[in-house]
Amino acid sequence: MITTPRLRLRRWEQPDLDPFAEICADEQVMEFFPAPLTRKQSNDFIARVDRHFDEHGYGFWAVESLEGPRLIGFVGLAQVAFAADFVPAVEIGWRLARSAWGQGYASEAGRAALGYAFETLGLCEIVSFTVPENTRSRAVMERLGLKRNPREDFDHPTLGARHPLARHVLYRLAASDWSGSSQRDEAV
């Protein structure tokens, strides 16, 4: 478990299923994904995340506000699970309820996840990616210190070449560029 001044990042629990399914069914939250998730797809996602934790010792943590509501989404780390020029790689990613947008939660939890990646796991680099139009996520990536090289943008291999969301921008952050001492959150 990781705590920050306002958040707790932890493994998933049974009571998280309903609120996470609501988050994943929200069309605005899922705007830059092929479609909102059904309840089964949402539950399957959590099951895959749990397996990732068991296999790698890290994953997409459930994020809860210390002041409530209980679950506001996820932030965390995962092995990139598709073939691309930059793979093998570990990505940082997030998905938060709309009610949690604009409050700095993604950046706060993202800093904690990066601290864990570099200071605890000893990873050399973290990547993140999204569609070019996802300006909110791109802004979080930039606030976290990730940098984009437009020559590394790619077409997501799980989407058809003509799919409107196929094109993705790639951001990277090397451990040597991480300024963790000024951004460290308390890990418990």
Backbone as JSON Lines, residues from 0, in Angstrom:
{"i":0,"aa":"M","n":[0.84,-1.17,0.0],"ca":[0.0,0.0,0.0],"c":[0.89,1.25,0.0]}
{"i":1,"aa":"I","n":[0.44,2.25,-0.7],"ca":[1.15,3.53,-0.77],"c":[0.16,4.61,-0.33]}
{"i":2,"aa":"T","n":[0.61,5.5,0.53],"ca":[-0.23,6.63,0.9],"c":[0.44,7.92,0.47]}
{"i":3,"aa":"T","n":[-0.38,8.88,0.11],"ca":[0.05,10.23,-0.21],"c":[-0.72,11.16,0.73]}
{"i":4,"aa":"P","n":[-0.51,12.44,0.67],"ca":[-1.26,13.32,1.58],"c":[-2.78,13.17,1.49]}
{"i":5,"aa":"R","n":[-3.31,12.83,0.3],"ca":[-4.76,12.76,0.15],"c":[-5.3,11.41,-0.3]}
{"i":6,"aa":"L","n":[-4.41,10.47,-0.64],"ca":[-4.84,9.24,-1.31],"c":[-4.22,8.0,-0.71]}
{"i":7,"aa":"R","n":[-4.88,6.9,-0.94],"ca":[-4.33,5.57,-0.62],"c":[-4.36,4.75,-1.91]}
{"i":8,"aa":"L","n":[-3.22,4.16,-2.27],"ca":[-3.1,3.26,-3.41],"c":[-2.93,1.86,-2.83]}
{"i":9,"aa":"R","n":[-3.81,0.93,-3.21],"ca":[-3.81,-0.38,-2.58],"c":[-4.27,-1.44,-3.57]}
{"i":10,"aa":"R","n":[-4.14,-2.69,-3.16],"ca":[-4.67,-3.8,-3.95],"c":[-6.19,-3.71,-4.0]}
{"i":11,"aa":"W","n":[-6.76,-4.34,-5.0],"ca":[-8.21,-4.33,-5.2],"c":[-8.9,-5.23,-4.19]}
{"i":12,"aa":"E","n":[-10.14,-4.84,-3.83],"ca":[-10.97,-5.59,-2.89],"c":[-12.36,-5.79,-3.51]}
{"i":13,"aa":"Q","n":[-13.08,-6.75,-3.01],"ca":[-14.42,-7.07,-3.52],"c":[-15.35,-5.85,-3.57]}
{"i":14,"aa":"P","n":[-15.37,-4.98,-2.54],"ca":[-16.27,-3.81,-2.6],"c":[-15.93,-2.82,-3.72]}
{"i":15,"aa":"D","n":[-14.77,-2.97,-4.37],"ca":[-14.39,-2.06,-5.45],"c":[-15.11,-2.38,-6.77]}
{"i":16,"aa":"L","n":[-15.67,-3.58,-6.89],"ca":[-16.23,-4.01,-8.17],"c":[-17.34,-3.09,-8.67]}
{"i":17,"aa":"D","n":[-18.31,-2.76,-7.82],"ca":[-19.42,-1.92,-8.27],"c":[-18.97,-0.51,-8.64]}
{"i":18,"aa":"P","n":[-18.24,0.2,-7.77],"ca":[-17.85,1.56,-8.17],"c":[-16.92,1.59,-9.38]}
{"i":19,"aa":"F","n":[-16.05,0.58,-9.52],"ca":[-15.18,0.57,-10.7],"c":[-15.98,0.3,-11.96]}
{"i":20,"aa":"A","n":[-16.96,-0.58,-11.9],"ca":[-17.82,-0.82,-13.06],"c":[-18.54,0.46,-13.48]}
{"i":21,"aa":"E","n":[-18.97,1.26,-12.51],"ca":[-19.61,2.54,-12.83],"c":[-18.64,3.48,-13.53]}
{"i":22,"aa":"I","n":[-17.4,3.54,-13.05],"ca":[-16.38,4.39,-13.68],"c":[-16.17,3.96,-15.13]}
{"i":23,"aa":"C","n":[-16.03,2.65,-15.34],"ca":[-15.72,2.13,-16.68],"c":[-16.91,2.17,-17.63]}
{"i":24,"aa":"A","n":[-18.12,2.36,-17.1],"ca":[-19.31,2.49,-17.94],"c":[-19.57,3.94,-18.34]}
{"i":25,"aa":"D","n":[-18.85,4.87,-17.76],"ca":[-19.03,6.3,-18.03],"c":[-18.42,6.64,-19.39]}
{"i":26,"aa":"E","n":[-19.24,7.11,-20.3],"ca":[-18.77,7.4,-21.66],"c":[-17.71,8.49,-21.7]}
{"i":27,"aa":"Q","n":[-17.78,9.46,-20.8],"ca":[-16.75,10.51,-20.78],"c":[-15.43,9.96,-20.26]}
{"i":28,"aa":"V","n":[-15.46,9.13,-19.22],"ca":[-14.23,8.53,-18.7],"c":[-13.57,7.68,-19.78]}
{"i":29,"aa":"M","n":[-14.39,6.97,-20.57],"ca":[-13.88,6.03,-21.57],"c":[-13.81,6.64,-22.97]}
{"i":30,"aa":"E","n":[-13.86,7.96,-23.05],"ca":[-13.89,8.66,-24.34],"c":[-12.76,8.25,-25.27]}
{"i":31,"aa":"F","n":[-11.59,7.99,-24.76],"ca":[-10.44,7.69,-25.61],"c":[-10.09,6.21,-25.62]}
{"i":32,"aa":"F","n":[-11.08,5.39,-25.33],"ca":[-10.99,3.94,-25.45],"c":[-12.03,3.52,-26.49]}
{"i":33,"aa":"P","n":[-11.9,2.32,-27.05],"ca":[-12.86,1.92,-28.08],"c":[-14.32,1.96,-27.63]}
{"i":34,"aa":"A","n":[-14.59,1.66,-26.35],"ca":[-15.97,1.68,-25.86],"c":[-15.94,1.61,-24.33]}
{"i":35,"aa":"P","n":[-17.03,2.07,-23.69],"ca":[-17.15,1.82,-22.26],"c":[-17.13,0.3,-22.0]}
{"i":36,"aa":"L","n":[-16.8,-0.08,-20.78],"ca":[-16.74,-1.49,-20.44],"c":[-18.05,-1.99,-19.85]}
{"i":37,"aa":"T","n":[-18.4,-3.21,-20.18],"ca":[-19.53,-3.86,-19.52],"c":[-19.08,-4.24,-18.11]}
{"i":38,"aa":"R","n":[-20.03,-4.66,-17.28],"ca":[-19.69,-5.1,-15.93],"c":[-18.71,-6.27,-15.99]}
{"i":39,"aa":"K","n":[-18.95,-7.23,-16.88],"ca":[-18.05,-8.38,-17.0],"c":[-16.66,-7.93,-17.43]}
{"i":40,"aa":"Q","n":[-16.56,-7.03,-18.39],"ca":[-15.25,-6.53,-18.83],"c":[-14.53,-5.81,-17.71]}
{"i":41,"aa":"S","n":[-15.26,-5.03,-16.92],"ca":[-14.67,-4.33,-15.79],"c":[-14.14,-5.33,-14.76]}
{"i":42,"aa":"N","n":[-14.95,-6.34,-14.43],"ca":[-14.5,-7.37,-13.48],"c":[-13.3,-8.13,-14.03]}
{"i":43,"aa":"D","n":[-13.32,-8.43,-15.34],"ca":[-12.19,-9.14,-15.96],"c":[-10.91,-8.29,-15.9]}
{"i":44,"aa":"F","n":[-11.05,-6.97,-16.06],"ca":[-9.91,-6.07,-15.96],"c":[-9.27,-6.18,-14.57]}
{"i":45,"aa":"I","n":[-10.11,-6.13,-13.53],"ca":[-9.59,-6.24,-12.16],"c":[-8.92,-7.59,-11.95]}
{"i":46,"aa":"A","n":[-9.49,-8.65,-12.49],"ca":[-8.89,-9.98,-12.36],"c":[-7.51,-10.02,-13.03]}
{"i":47,"aa":"R","n":[-7.39,-9.38,-14.2],"ca":[-6.07,-9.32,-14.88],"c":[-5.08,-8.51,-14.06]}
{"i":48,"aa":"V","n":[-5.54,-7.41,-13.47],"ca":[-4.67,-6.59,-12.63],"c":[-4.19,-7.4,-11.42]}
{"i":49,"aa":"D","n":[-5.09,-8.15,-10.8],"ca":[-4.7,-8.99,-9.66],"c":[-3.64,-10.01,-10.06]}
{"i":50,"aa":"R","n":[-3.81,-10.64,-11.23],"ca":[-2.8,-11.6,-11.71],"c":[-1.47,-10.9,-11.95]}
{"i":51,"aa":"H","n":[-1.52,-9.68,-12.49],"ca":[-0.29,-8.91,-12.75],"c":[0.43,-8.65,-11.42]}
{"i":52,"aa":"F","n":[-0.32,-8.25,-10.38],"ca":[0.29,-8.06,-9.06],"c":[0.95,-9.34,-8.58]}
{"i":53,"aa":"D","n":[0.27,-10.47,-8.72],"ca":[0.82,-11.75,-8.27],"c":[2.08,-12.12,-9.03]}
{"i":54,"aa":"E","n":[2.12,-11.84,-10.33],"ca":[3.27,-12.2,-11.17],"c":[4.43,-11.24,-11.04]}
{"i":55,"aa":"H","n":[4.16,-9.94,-10.88],"ca":[5.21,-8.93,-10.95],"c":[5.45,-8.16,-9.65]}
{"i":56,"aa":"G","n":[4.51,-8.23,-8.72],"ca":[4.66,-7.5,-7.47],"c":[4.2,-6.05,-7.53]}
{"i":57,"aa":"Y","n":[3.64,-5.65,-8.64],"ca":[3.08,-4.31,-8.8],"c":[1.98,-4.39,-9.85]}
{"i":58,"aa":"G","n":[1.22,-3.31,-9.97],"ca":[0.14,-3.27,-10.95],"c":[-0.6,-1.95,-10.85]}
{"i":59,"aa":"F","n":[-1.8,-1.94,-11.38],"ca":[-2.67,-0.76,-11.28],"c":[-3.35,-0.83,-9.92]}
{"i":60,"aa":"W","n":[-2.96,0.08,-9.01],"ca":[-3.54,0.11,-7.67],"c":[-4.93,0.74,-7.7]}
{"i":61,"aa":"A","n":[-5.83,0.21,-6.87],"ca":[-7.08,0.9,-6.6],"c":[-6.72,2.17,-5.83]}
{"i":62,"aa":"V","n":[-7.35,3.28,-6.18],"ca":[-7.06,4.56,-5.52],"c":[-8.3,5.02,-4.79]}
{"i":63,"aa":"E","n":[-8.1,5.33,-3.52],"ca":[-9.21,5.88,-2.74],"c":[-8.77,7.19,-2.1]}
{"i":64,"aa":"S","n":[-9.71,8.1,-2.01],"ca":[-9.48,9.35,-1.32],"c":[-9.51,9.09,0.17]}
{"i":65,"aa":"L","n":[-8.6,9.67,0.91],"ca":[-8.6,9.52,2.36],"c":[-9.81,10.2,2.99]}
{"i":66,"aa":"E","n":[-10.43,11.11,2.24],"ca":[-11.61,11.82,2.74],"c":[-12.91,11.27,2.15]}
{"i":67,"aa":"G","n":[-12.84,10.26,1.26],"ca":[-14.01,9.68,0.61],"c":[-14.3,10.39,-0.7]}
{"i":68,"aa":"P","n":[-14.97,9.74,-1.65],"ca":[-15.56,8.41,-1.56],"c":[-14.48,7.33,-1.55]}
{"i":69,"aa":"R","n":[-14.9,6.12,-1.26],"ca":[-13.95,5.02,-1.1],"c":[-13.08,4.84,-2.32]}
{"i":70,"aa":"L","n":[-13.63,4.51,-3.48],"ca":[-12.83,4.26,-4.68],"c":[-13.04,5.37,-5.69]}
{"i":71,"aa":"I","n":[-11.93,5.95,-6.18],"ca":[-12.05,6.98,-7.21],"c":[-11.44,6.53,-8.53]}
{"i":72,"aa":"G","n":[-10.85,5.33,-8.59],"ca":[-10.28,4.83,-9.84],"c":[-9.01,4.04,-9.6]}
{"i":73,"aa":"F","n":[-8.12,4.07,-10.6],"ca":[-6.84,3.39,-10.44],"c":[-5.71,4.25,-10.97]}
{"i":74,"aa":"V","n":[-4.53,4.02,-10.44],"ca":[-3.27,4.57,-10.93],"c":[-2.22,3.5,-10.65]}
{"i":75,"aa":"G","n":[-1.31,3.3,-11.57],"ca":[-0.28,2.32,-11.29],"c":[0.59,1.97,-12.46]}
{"i":76,"aa":"L","n":[1.2,0.81,-12.33],"ca":[2.25,0.36,-13.25],"c":[1.87,-1.0,-13.82]}
{"i":77,"aa":"A","n":[2.21,-1.23,-15.09],"ca":[1.93,-2.53,-15.7],"c":[2.92,-2.78,-16.83]}
{"i":78,"aa":"Q","n":[3.24,-4.05,-17.03],"ca":[4.02,-4.45,-18.19],"c":[3.17,-4.16,-19.42]}
{"i":79,"aa":"V","n":[3.76,-3.56,-20.44],"ca":[3.04,-3.33,-21.69],"c":[2.8,-4.7,-22.32]}
{"i":80,"aa":"A","n":[1.54,-4.98,-22.65],"ca":[1.13,-6.32,-23.05],"c":[0.88,-6.46,-24.55]}
{"i":81,"aa":"F","n":[1.52,-5.63,-25.35],"ca":[1.39,-5.77,-26.8],"c":[2.75,-5.53,-27.43]}
{"i":82,"aa":"A","n":[2.9,-5.92,-28.67],"ca":[4.17,-5.75,-29.38],"c":[4.26,-4.34,-29.96]}
{"i":83,"aa":"A","n":[5.4,-3.7,-29.71],"ca":[5.68,-2.37,-30.26],"c":[7.19,-2.17,-30.19]}
{"i":84,"aa":"D","n":[7.68,-1.16,-30.9],"ca":[9.12,-0.9,-30.93],"c":[9.7,-0.6,-29.55]}
{"i":85,"aa":"F","n":[8.91,-0.06,-28.63],"ca":[9.42,0.34,-27.31],"c":[9.25,-0.76,-26.24]}
{"i":86,"aa":"V","n":[8.7,-1.89,-26.62],"ca":[8.45,-3.0,-25.69],"c":[9.63,-3.96,-25.74]}
{"i":87,"aa":"P","n":[10.11,-4.52,-24.62],"ca":[9.45,-4.55,-23.32],"c":[9.55,-3.22,-22.59]}
{"i":88,"aa":"A","n":[8.5,-2.92,-21.85],"ca":[8.43,-1.66,-21.12],"c":[7.4,-1.79,-20.01]}
{"i":89,"aa":"V","n":[7.52,-0.91,-19.02],"ca":[6.53,-0.78,-17.97],"c":[5.87,0.58,-18.15]}
{"i":90,"aa":"E","n":[4.54,0.55,-18.16],"ca":[3.78,1.8,-18.33],"c":[3.22,2.27,-17.01]}
{"i":91,"aa":"I","n":[3.0,3.57,-16.93],"ca":[2.2,4.14,-15.86],"c":[0.87,4.54,-16.5]}
{"i":92,"aa":"G","n":[-0.22,4.23,-15.8],"ca":[-1.53,4.55,-16.34],"c":[-2.5,4.9,-15.23]}
{"i":93,"aa":"W","n":[-3.65,5.45,-15.62],"ca":[-4.66,5.88,-14.65],"c":[-6.02,5.91,-15.31]}
{"i":94,"aa":"R","n":[-7.02,5.79,-14.49],"ca":[-8.42,5.98,-14.88],"c":[-9.15,6.4,-13.62]}
{"i":95,"aa":"L","n":[-9.69,7.61,-13.64],"ca":[-10.37,8.14,-12.47],"c":[-11.82,8.5,-12.79]}
{"i":96,"aa":"A","n":[-12.67,8.4,-11.8],"ca":[-14.06,8.83,-11.93],"c":[-14.1,10.3,-12.3]}
{"i":97,"aa":"R","n":[-15.09,10.67,-13.08],"ca":[-15.21,12.08,-13.48],"c":[-15.26,13.01,-12.27]}
{"i":98,"aa":"S","n":[-15.89,12.56,-11.19],"ca":[-15.98,13.4,-9.99],"c":[-14.61,13.68,-9.38]}
{"i":99,"aa":"A","n":[-13.59,12.92,-9.76],"ca":[-12.24,13.1,-9.23],"c":[-11.34,13.91,-10.17]}
{"i":100,"aa":"W","n":[-11.85,14.27,-11.34],"ca":[-11.05,15.03,-12.3],"c":[-10.8,16.44,-11.79]}
{"i":101,"aa":"G","n":[-9.68,17.01,-12.22],"ca":[-9.38,18.41,-11.95],"c":[-8.96,18.71,-10.53]}
{"i":102,"aa":"Q","n":[-8.64,17.7,-9.74],"ca":[-8.26,17.92,-8.35],"c":[-6.81,17.53,-8.08]}
{"i":103,"aa":"G","n":[-6.08,17.16,-9.13],"ca":[-4.67,16.81,-8.97],"c":[-4.43,15.39,-8.48]}
{"i":104,"aa":"Y","n":[-5.49,14.57,-8.41],"ca":[-5.32,13.2,-7.9],"c":[-4.45,12.34,-8.81]}
{"i":105,"aa":"A","n":[-4.63,12.44,-10.12],"ca":[-3.82,11.62,-11.04],"c":[-2.35,11.96,-10.9]}
{"i":106,"aa":"S","n":[-2.03,13.23,-10.79],"ca":[-0.63,13.64,-10.64],"c":[-0.07,13.19,-9.29]}
{"i":107,"aa":"E","n":[-0.85,13.35,-8.24],"ca":[-0.39,12.97,-6.9],"c":[-0.14,11.45,-6.82]}
{"i":108,"aa":"A","n":[-1.09,10.68,-7.29],"ca":[-0.93,9.22,-7.28],"c":[0.15,8.8,-8.28]}
{"i":109,"aa":"G","n":[0.23,9.49,-9.42],"ca":[1.26,9.18,-10.41],"c":[2.67,9.4,-9.86]}
{"i":110,"aa":"R","n":[2.88,10.47,-9.1],"ca":[4.2,10.7,-8.48],"c":[4.54,9.56,-7.53]}
{"i":111,"aa":"A","n":[3.54,9.1,-6.76],"ca":[3.77,8.0,-5.84],"c":[4.12,6.72,-6.61]}
{"i":112,"aa":"A","n":[3.42,6.47,-7.7],"ca":[3.69,5.28,-8.51],"c":[5.08,5.35,-9.14]}
{"i":113,"aa":"L","n":[5.47,6.53,-9.61],"ca":[6.82,6.68,-10.18],"c":[7.88,6.49,-9.11]}
{"i":114,"aa":"G","n":[7.65,7.03,-7.93],"ca":[8.59,6.81,-6.83],"c":[8.76,5.34,-6.54]}
{"i":115,"aa":"Y","n":[7.67,4.61,-6.53],"ca":[7.72,3.16,-6.31],"c":[8.49,2.47,-7.44]}
{"i":116,"aa":"A","n":[8.22,2.89,-8.68],"ca":[8.89,2.28,-9.84],"c":[10.4,2.46,-9.78]}
{"i":117,"aa":"F","n":[10.83,3.67,-9.49],"ca":[12.26,3.96,-9.55],"c":[12.99,3.65,-8.24]}
{"i":118,"aa":"E","n":[12.37,3.97,-7.11],"ca":[13.07,3.86,-5.83],"c":[12.91,2.49,-5.17]}
{"i":119,"aa":"T","n":[11.8,1.83,-5.4],"ca":[11.58,0.52,-4.79],"c":[11.88,-0.61,-5.77]}
{"i":120,"aa":"L","n":[11.32,-0.52,-6.97],"ca":[11.52,-1.58,-7.97],"c":[12.84,-1.45,-8.72]}
{"i":121,"aa":"G","n":[13.43,-0.25,-8.72],"ca":[14.68,-0.04,-9.43],"c":[14.56,-0.09,-10.94]}
{"i":122,"aa":"L","n":[13.39,0.27,-11.47],"ca":[13.21,0.28,-12.92],"c":[14.01,1.41,-13.55]}
{"i":123,"aa":"C","n":[14.43,1.19,-14.78],"ca":[15.26,2.17,-15.49],"c":[14.43,3.22,-16.23]}
{"i":124,"aa":"E","n":[13.2,2.84,-16.61],"ca":[12.39,3.75,-17.42],"c":[10.92,3.38,-17.26]}
{"i":125,"aa":"I","n":[10.07,4.38,-17.4],"ca":[8.62,4.22,-17.42],"c":[8.1,4.89,-18.68]}
{"i":126,"aa":"V","n":[7.1,4.29,-19.31],"ca":[6.46,4.9,-20.47],"c":[4.99,5.15,-20.16]}
{"i":127,"aa":"S","n":[4.37,5.97,-20.97],"ca":[2.94,6.18,-20.93],"c":[2.5,6.56,-22.33]}
{"i":128,"aa":"F","n":[1.26,6.27,-22.66],"ca":[0.79,6.54,-24.02],"c":[-0.71,6.75,-24.02]}
{"i":129,"aa":"T","n":[-1.16,7.49,-25.01],"ca":[-2.59,7.76,-25.19],"c":[-2.79,8.28,-26.6]}
{"i":130,"aa":"V","n":[-4.03,8.53,-26.95],"ca":[-4.31,9.14,-28.25],"c":[-3.94,10.62,-28.19]}
{"i":131,"aa":"P","n":[-3.57,11.22,-29.31],"ca":[-3.14,12.63,-29.29],"c":[-4.2,13.58,-28.72]}
{"i":132,"aa":"E","n":[-5.47,13.28,-28.91],"ca":[-6.54,14.17,-28.47],"c":[-6.78,14.14,-26.96]}
{"i":133,"aa":"N","n":[-6.21,13.2,-26.27],"ca":[-6.45,13.08,-24.82],"c":[-5.55,14.06,-24.07]}
{"i":134,"aa":"T","n":[-5.93,15.32,-24.15],"ca":[-5.09,16.39,-23.59],"c":[-5.0,16.32,-22.07]}
{"i":135,"aa":"R","n":[-6.05,15.83,-21.4],"ca":[-6.01,15.74,-19.92],"c":[-4.92,14.76,-19.49]}
{"i":136,"aa":"S","n":[-4.9,13.57,-20.09],"ca":[-3.87,12.59,-19.71],"c":[-2.49,13.05,-20.14]}
{"i":137,"aa":"R","n":[-2.39,13.66,-21.29],"ca":[-1.09,14.16,-21.74],"c":[-0.56,15.21,-20.77]}
{"i":138,"aa":"A","n":[-1.44,16.05,-20.24],"ca":[-1.02,17.07,-19.27],"c":[-0.5,16.41,-18.0]}
{"i":139,"aa":"V","n":[-1.14,15.33,-17.56],"ca":[-0.65,14.61,-16.38],"c":[0.73,14.04,-16.67]}
{"i":140,"aa":"M","n":[0.9,13.42,-17.83],"ca":[2.21,12.87,-18.2],"c":[3.29,13.94,-18.13]}
{"i":141,"aa":"E","n":[2.99,15.11,-18.65],"ca":[3.97,16.2,-18.66],"c":[4.22,16.73,-17.25]}
{"i":142,"aa":"R","n":[3.18,16.84,-16.43],"ca":[3.38,17.27,-15.04],"c":[4.27,16.29,-14.28]}
{"i":143,"aa":"L","n":[4.17,15.01,-14.63],"ca":[4.98,13.99,-13.97],"c":[6.42,13.94,-14.5]}
{"i":144,"aa":"G","n":[6.7,14.72,-15.54],"ca":[8.06,14.78,-16.07],"c":[8.32,13.88,-17.26]}
{"i":145,"aa":"L","n":[7.32,13.16,-17.76],"ca":[7.5,12.33,-18.94],"c":[7.64,13.23,-20.17]}
{"i":146,"aa":"K","n":[8.44,12.79,-21.11],"ca":[8.72,13.58,-22.32],"c":[8.31,12.79,-23.55]}
{"i":147,"aa":"R","n":[7.86,13.51,-24.56],"ca":[7.44,12.9,-25.82],"c":[8.45,13.19,-26.91]}
{"i":148,"aa":"N","n":[8.76,12.18,-27.7],"ca":[9.5,12.34,-28.94],"c":[8.54,11.97,-30.06]}
{"i":149,"aa":"P","n":[8.07,12.93,-30.86],"ca":[7.06,12.63,-31.88],"c":[7.46,11.51,-32.85]}
{"i":150,"aa":"R","n":[8.76,11.28,-33.01],"ca":[9.2,10.19,-33.9],"c":[8.83,8.82,-33.35]}
{"i":151,"aa":"E","n":[8.49,8.75,-32.04],"ca":[8.14,7.47,-31.42],"c":[6.64,7.22,-31.36]}
{"i":152,"aa":"D","n":[5.83,8.16,-31.84],"ca":[4.39,7.93,-31.86],"c":[4.12,6.67,-32.69]}
{"i":153,"aa":"F","n":[3.03,5.97,-32.37],"ca":[2.8,4.66,-32.98],"c":[1.31,4.39,-33.15]}
{"i":154,"aa":"D","n":[1.01,3.42,-33.99],"ca":[-0.35,2.93,-34.13],"c":[-0.52,1.76,-33.17]}
{"i":155,"aa":"H","n":[-1.52,1.83,-32.31],"ca":[-1.74,0.79,-31.31],"c":[-2.07,-0.52,-32.03]}
{"i":156,"aa":"P","n":[-1.3,-1.58,-31.77],"ca":[-1.47,-2.81,-32.54],"c":[-2.75,-3.58,-32.24]}
{"i":157,"aa":"T","n":[-3.46,-3.25,-31.18],"ca":[-4.7,-3.97,-30.9],"c":[-5.91,-3.33,-31.57]}
{"i":158,"aa":"L","n":[-5.69,-2.2,-32.24],"ca":[-6.76,-1.52,-32.96],"c":[-6.47,-1.6,-34.46]}
{"i":159,"aa":"G","n":[-7.48,-1.67,-35.27],"ca":[-7.28,-1.69,-36.71],"c":[-6.62,-0.41,-37.19]}
{"i":160,"aa":"A","n":[-5.89,-0.51,-38.29],"ca":[-5.14,0.64,-38.82],"c":[-6.04,1.83,-39.11]}
{"i":161,"aa":"R","n":[-7.28,1.59,-39.45],"ca":[-8.21,2.69,-39.78],"c":[-9.05,3.12,-38.58]}
{"i":162,"aa":"H","n":[-8.83,2.52,-37.43],"ca":[-9.61,2.88,-36.25],"c":[-9.27,4.32,-35.86]}
{"i":163,"aa":"P","n":[-10.27,5.14,-35.51],"ca":[-9.99,6.54,-35.17],"c":[-9.11,6.73,-33.94]}
{"i":164,"aa":"L","n":[-8.97,5.71,-33.1],"ca":[-8.13,5.83,-31.92],"c":[-6.8,5.08,-32.07]}
{"i":165,"aa":"A","n":[-6.47,4.65,-33.28],"ca":[-5.26,3.84,-33.47],"c":[-3.98,4.62,-33.16]}
{"i":166,"aa":"R","n":[-3.89,5.86,-33.59],"ca":[-2.65,6.63,-33.4],"c":[-2.47,6.99,-31.93]}
{"i":167,"aa":"H","n":[-1.27,6.75,-31.42],"ca":[-0.93,7.03,-30.01],"c":[0.36,7.83,-29.93]}
{"i":168,"aa":"V","n":[0.43,8.67,-28.92],"ca":[1.66,9.39,-28.59],"c":[2.33,8.65,-27.45]}
{"i":169,"aa":"L","n":[3.65,8.59,-27.49],"ca":[4.43,7.87,-26.48],"c":[5.24,8.86,-25.67]}
{"i":170,"aa":"Y","n":[5.17,8.73,-24.36],"ca":[5.96,9.55,-23.44],"c":[6.87,8.62,-22.65]}
{"i":171,"aa":"R","n":[8.04,9.11,-22.25],"ca":[9.01,8.32,-21.48],"c":[9.56,9.15,-20.33]}
{"i":172,"aa":"L","n":[9.98,8.42,-19.29],"ca":[10.72,9.04,-18.19],"c":[11.78,8.05,-17.74]}
{"i":173,"aa":"A","n":[13.04,8.46,-17.82],"ca":[14.15,7.63,-17.35],"c":[14.35,7.85,-15.86]}
{"i":174,"aa":"A","n":[14.81,6.81,-15.19],"ca":[15.09,6.91,-13.76],"c":[16.07,8.04,-13.48]}
{"i":175,"aa":"S","n":[17.03,8.23,-14.38],"ca":[18.03,9.28,-14.18],"c":[17.43,10.69,-14.24]}
{"i":176,"aa":"D","n":[16.24,10.83,-14.83],"ca":[15.57,12.12,-14.92],"c":[14.51,12.32,-13.84]}
{"i":177,"aa":"W","n":[14.32,11.31,-13.0],"ca":[13.32,11.37,-11.93],"c":[13.87,12.2,-10.78]}
{"i":178,"aa":"S","n":[13.12,13.18,-10.38],"ca":[13.53,14.01,-9.24],"c":[12.73,13.59,-8.01]}
{"i":179,"aa":"G","n":[12.9,12.35,-7.63],"ca":[12.1,11.75,-6.57],"c":[12.24,12.39,-5.22]}
{"i":180,"aa":"S","n":[13.41,12.94,-4.9],"ca":[13.58,13.49,-3.56],"c":[12.62,14.65,-3.3]}
{"i":181,"aa":"S","n":[12.27,15.39,-4.34],"ca":[11.34,16.5,-4.15],"c":[9.91,16.08,-4.38]}
{"i":182,"aa":"Q","n":[9.69,14.84,-4.91],"ca":[8.35,14.41,-5.24],"c":[7.92,13.18,-4.46]}
{"i":183,"aa":"R","n":[8.73,12.73,-3.55],"ca":[8.48,11.46,-2.85],"c":[7.22,11.57,-1.97]}
{"i":184,"aa":"D","n":[6.39,10.55,-2.07],"ca":[5.26,10.39,-1.17],"c":[5.6,9.25,-0.24]}
{"i":185,"aa":"E","n":[4.93,9.17,0.87],"ca":[5.22,8.16,1.88],"c":[4.7,6.8,1.44]}
{"i":186,"aa":"A","n":[5.58,5.82,1.33],"ca":[5.18,4.45,1.03],"c":[5.1,3.67,2.33]}
{"i":187,"aa":"V","n":[4.03,2.93,2.47],"ca":[3.81,2.16,3.7],"c":[3.86,0.69,3.36]}
